[in-house]
């Protein structure tokens, strides 16, 4: 019999509080019986009540009419925090010792700006870090650099400060608040804690592809890990009636991120007058070789994060593949991408 060497959480680890756990994560760690086409490889946890902020795309925004247990398209039922800590510790240790493919690789706290949110997150991160060695990410809006330092000291491996918008113009339209302050905090955090800072970018909030590529370039130059999302219209939010971005456009942004971040290639990208990416600056055959496995189209962000169904319904073609692509899927995606680029280039040359 395999003996699990799991640290025991203290009896009052979480002061008897509840944590929200994404439905898929609850299934992976054994808290609920859930049928899944693709299982999460990260335990996604949500802390806090309705957010004090008013991001127009977010189900947790203060003015949102969406369900309180929703974030993007995912439902997050409540569970006793100590029970969650023990379940994650067991699932992580079991998978690591058995070398299971696709086992739980990380835990991620999604934190709303609500009462006592920083201290609550510090207690939660500390509780989980004491229980096991699972890498922990805290996706949070820190008030200052001291908050970032405290979260890392408490046991977080990474702190994610969501920028979401690619430029100040879109930030003002969809998030409000101070773009300059958020960018300054990202820069100072990345400088002080290199390799431990991440951010989110959402494609489809109103930016051009040129603006998104520009944002990815400077974020990558700061060694900030980029998690790429597609805007998802959700009932009850201020942007519920807006369309998701065209998948072809999202694919071009994914490939640009892949070349910049994963392949360390800085090609001379070319854009048309509308700001659409029409050329990656490398020959088609070299591009095919870079994309042949389809890795560029998989979920990006922290290592071990696959976020199934955040952006799409089960059974649909995903914006972010939460698993390895089949050979047929990768081939079809690459050829569609190249055909789309040819079409855009032809249109640009004829204008």
C-alpha positions in Angstrom: 0.0 0.0 0.0 1.3 3.5 -0.9 1.7 5.6 2.2 1.1 9.3 1.6 3.4 11.7 3.5 0.9 14.5 3.8 1.4 17.3 6.3 -1.6 17.7 8.6 -3.3 21.1 8.6 -3.8 22.5 12.1 -7.4 22.2 13.5 -8.1 25.9 13.1 -6.2 26.3 9.8 -8.9 28.4 8.2 -11.0 29.6 11.1 -13.8 27.3 10.0 -14.5 29.3 6.8 -15.7 28.2 3.5 -13.8 28.4 0.2 -15.4 28.2 -3.2 -14.0 25.5 -5.4 -14.5 25.3 -9.2 -16.8 22.4 -10.0 -14.2 20.6 -12.0 -11.5 21.1 -9.3 -13.9 19.7 -6.7 -14.2 16.6 -8.9 -10.5 16.2 -9.3 -9.8 16.4 -5.6 -12.6 14.1 -4.7 -15.1 16.5 -3.1 -17.8 16.0 -5.7 -18.7 13.4 -8.3 -18.3 15.3 -11.6 -18.2 14.0 -15.2 -15.7 15.9 -17.3 -14.4 15.8 -20.9 -11.2 17.5 -19.7 -10.2 17.6 -16.0 -8.5 20.6 -14.5 -4.8 20.1 -13.7 -5.0 23.1 -11.2 -7.2 23.3 -8.2 -9.1 26.6 -8.7 -10.3 28.2 -5.5 -12.2 31.5 -5.0 -12.1 33.7 -2.0 -14.3 36.7 -1.0 -17.8 38.0 -1.7 -19.0 40.3 -4.5 -16.1 42.4 -5.7 -15.9 46.1 -4.9 -14.7 46.7 -8.5 -16.9 47.0 -11.5 -15.1 45.3 -14.4 -17.7 45.1 -17.1 -16.8 41.6 -18.2 -16.8 40.0 -14.8 -19.5 37.9 -13.1 -18.2 38.9 -9.7 -18.3 42.7 -10.4 -20.2 44.8 -7.8 -23.0 45.6 -10.4 -23.2 42.1 -11.9 -26.5 40.2 -11.8 -24.8 36.9 -12.4 -25.0 34.1 -9.9 -22.8 34.7 -6.8 -21.2 31.3 -7.3 -20.1 32.0 -10.9 -16.8 33.1 -12.4 -16.7 33.2 -16.2 -18.6 30.2 -17.3 -17.6 28.1 -14.3 -19.7 27.4 -11.2 -17.9 27.4 -7.8 -19.7 25.6 -5.0 -18.7 26.2 -1.4 -16.8 23.7 0.7 -15.3 23.7 4.2 -11.8 25.2 3.9 -10.1 22.6 6.1 -11.7 19.9 4.0 -10.4 21.5 0.8 -6.9 21.8 2.2 -6.8 18.1 3.1 -8.3 17.1 -0.2 -5.7 19.1 -2.3 -2.8 17.8 -0.1 -3.9 14.2 -0.7 -4.6 14.7 -4.4 -1.3 16.5 -5.1 0.8 14.0 -3.1 -0.9 11.0 -4.6 -0.4 12.2 -8.1 3.2 13.2 -7.6 4.2 10.0 -6.0 2.4 7.9 -8.6 3.7 10.0 -11.4 0.2 10.3 -12.8 -0.2 12.0 -16.2 -2.4 15.1 -15.8 -2.3 14.9 -12.0 -3.0 18.0 -9.9 0.0 20.3 -10.6 -0.9 23.6 -8.8 -3.5 25.4 -6.7 -4.8 28.9 -7.7 -6.7 31.3 -5.5 -9.0 33.7 -7.4 -9.6 36.6 -5.0 -12.3 39.3 -5.2 -11.7 42.8 -3.8 -13.9 42.4 -0.7 -13.7 42.9 3.0 -10.4 41.8 4.5 -9.4 40.2 1.2 -5.6 40.5 1.5 -5.5 39.1 5.1 -8.0 36.3 4.2 -5.8 35.3 1.2 -2.6 35.3 3.4 -4.3 33.0 5.8 -5.6 30.7 3.0 -2.2 30.6 1.2 -0.4 29.9 4.5 -2.9 27.1 5.4 -2.4 25.3 2.1 1.4 25.8 2.1 1.6 24.2 5.5 -0.4 21.2 4.4 1.6 20.3 1.3 4.1 21.4 -1.3 1.7 22.1 -4.1 2.8 25.3 -6.1 0.3 28.1 -5.2 -0.7 31.1 -7.2 -2.7 34.0 -5.8 -4.6 36.0 -8.5 -5.4 39.1 -6.6 -5.4 42.9 -6.7 -2.6 43.8 -4.3 -2.7 47.2 -2.7 1.1 47.7 -2.8 4.4 45.9 -3.1 4.3 44.9 0.6 1.1 42.8 -0.2 3.0 41.0 -2.9 5.9 40.3 -0.6 3.6 39.0 2.1 1.8 36.6 -0.2 5.1 35.2 -1.4 6.4 34.9 2.1 3.2 33.1 3.1 3.9 30.4 0.6 2.6 31.6 -2.8 4.9 30.6 -5.7 3.4 33.3 -7.9 1.3 36.4 -7.6 -0.9 37.2 -10.6 -1.9 40.9 -11.0 -4.6 40.9 -13.7 -4.1 43.6 -16.3 -6.9 42.1 -18.5 -6.9 45.1 -20.9 -4.1 45.4 -23.5 -3.9 49.2 -23.4 -5.0 52.2 -21.3 -7.9 53.0 -23.7 -9.5 49.6 -23.2 -8.7 49.5 -19.5 -10.7 52.8 -19.0 -13.7 51.4 -20.9 -13.9 48.0 -19.2 -12.2 48.2 -15.8 -12.0 51.8 -14.6 -9.5 52.6 -11.9 -5.9 53.5 -12.7 -4.1 51.8 -15.6 -0.9 53.6 -14.6 -1.0 52.4 -11.0 -1.6 48.8 -12.1 1.3 48.9 -14.7 3.6 50.5 -12.1 2.8 47.7 -9.6 3.4 45.0 -12.2 6.7 46.5 -13.1 7.9 47.0 -9.6 6.8 43.5 -8.5 8.5 41.9 -11.5 11.7 43.8 -10.7 11.7 42.9 -7.1 10.4 39.3 -7.5 11.7 38.1 -10.9 10.0 34.9 -12.1 7.2 35.1 -9.5 4.8 37.5 -11.1 2.0 36.8 -13.7 -0.8 38.7 -15.3 -4.0 38.0 -17.4 -4.8 39.5 -20.8 -8.3 39.1 -22.3 -8.6 39.2 -26.0 -11.8 40.8 -27.4 -12.4 43.7 -25.0 -12.1 46.2 -27.8 -8.3 46.3 -28.4 -6.6 45.8 -31.8 -4.4 42.8 -32.4 -1.5 45.3 -32.7 -2.3 46.6 -29.2 -2.4 43.1 -27.8 0.9 42.1 -29.3 2.5 45.4 -28.0 1.2 44.5 -24.5 2.6 41.0 -24.6 6.0 42.3 -25.8 6.6 44.6 -22.8 5.1 42.2 -20.3 7.4 39.4 -21.5 10.4 41.7 -21.5 9.7 42.1 -17.7 9.5 38.3 -17.3 5.8 38.5 -16.3 4.0 35.3 -17.1 1.0 35.9 -19.4 -2.2 34.0 -19.1 -4.2 34.5 -22.3 -8.1 34.5 -22.2 -10.8 35.0 -24.7 -13.5 37.4 -23.7 -16.6 35.3 -22.8 -20.0 37.0 -22.7 -21.9 35.9 -19.5 -25.4 36.7 -18.6 -25.7 39.3 -15.8 -22.6 41.2 -16.7 -22.4 44.6 -18.3 -20.9 43.1 -21.5 -23.3 40.2 -21.7 -24.5 41.3 -25.2 -21.1 41.6 -26.7 -19.7 38.9 -28.9 -16.7 36.7 -28.1 -13.7 37.5 -30.4 -13.4 35.7 -33.7 -11.6 32.5 -33.2 -9.3 33.2 -36.1 -8.2 36.5 -34.5 -7.6 34.7 -31.2 -5.4 32.1 -32.9 -3.2 34.8 -34.3 -2.7 36.3 -30.8 -2.0 32.8 -29.4 0.7 32.2 -32.0 2.2 35.6 -31.5 2.5 34.9 -27.7 3.9 31.5 -28.4 6.6 32.9 -30.7 7.5 35.7 -28.3 7.4 33.8 -25.0 8.0 30.1 -25.7 10.2 30.3 -28.8 11.9 33.5 -27.9 11.5 34.7 -31.4 11.1 38.5 -32.1 10.0 38.5 -35.7 9.0 41.7 -37.5 5.2 41.3 -37.1 3.2 43.1 -39.8 -0.3 44.6 -39.3 -2.9 45.9 -41.6 -4.6 49.3 -41.3 -7.2 47.9 -38.9 -4.4 46.6 -36.6 -4.9 42.9 -37.6 -1.8 40.7 -37.6 -1.2 39.7 -41.2 2.3 38.4 -41.1 4.5 36.8 -38.4 7.7 37.7 -40.3 8.8 34.2 -40.8 8.4 31.8 -43.7 5.3 29.5 -43.7 7.4 26.3 -43.4 9.3 27.6 -40.4 6.0 28.6 -38.9 4.5 25.2 -39.5 7.5 23.6 -37.8 7.1 25.8 -34.8 3.4 25.0 -34.5 3.3 21.4 -35.5 2.5 19.9 -32.1 -0.3 22.5 -31.5 1.3 23.6 -28.2 0.7 27.2 -29.1 -3.0 26.8 -28.9 -3.1 25.3 -25.5 -4.0 27.2 -22.3 -1.2 29.7 -21.3 -0.3 31.1 -18.0 1.2 29.4 -14.9 2.8 25.9 -15.4 0.2 23.2 -14.9 -2.8 25.5 -15.5 -5.3 24.3 -18.2 -8.6 26.1 -17.2 -11.1 23.8 -19.1 -14.4 25.5 -20.0 -13.5 29.0 -18.9 -14.0 30.3 -22.4 -16.2 27.7 -24.2 -18.8 25.0 -23.7 -17.9 21.3 -23.6 -18.0 19.9 -27.1 -17.2 23.1 -28.9 -13.8 24.0 -30.5 -11.9 25.5 -27.6 -10.2 28.9 -27.6 -7.6 27.4 -25.2 -7.1 23.7 -25.6 -7.0 22.2 -22.1 -5.2 19.1 -23.4 -2.8 18.0 -26.1 -4.1 18.4 -29.6 -4.5 15.4 -31.8 -2.4 15.4 -35.0 -5.5 16.1 -37.1 -6.6 19.0 -34.8 -3.1 20.5 -35.0 -2.9 20.1 -38.8 -6.3 21.6 -39.3 -5.7 24.6 -37.0 -2.3 25.4 -38.6 -3.7 25.2 -42.2 -6.6 27.4 -41.2 -4.3 29.9 -39.6 -2.0 30.1 -42.7 -5.0 30.4 -45.1 -6.4 33.2 -43.0 -3.1 35.1 -43.1 -2.9 34.7 -46.9 -6.4 36.2 -47.2 -5.6 39.1 -44.9 -2.4 39.9 -46.8 -4.1 39.8 -50.1 -6.8 42.1 -48.9 -4.2 44.5 -47.5 -2.2 44.6 -50.8 -5.4 45.4 -52.7 -6.4 48.4 -50.6 
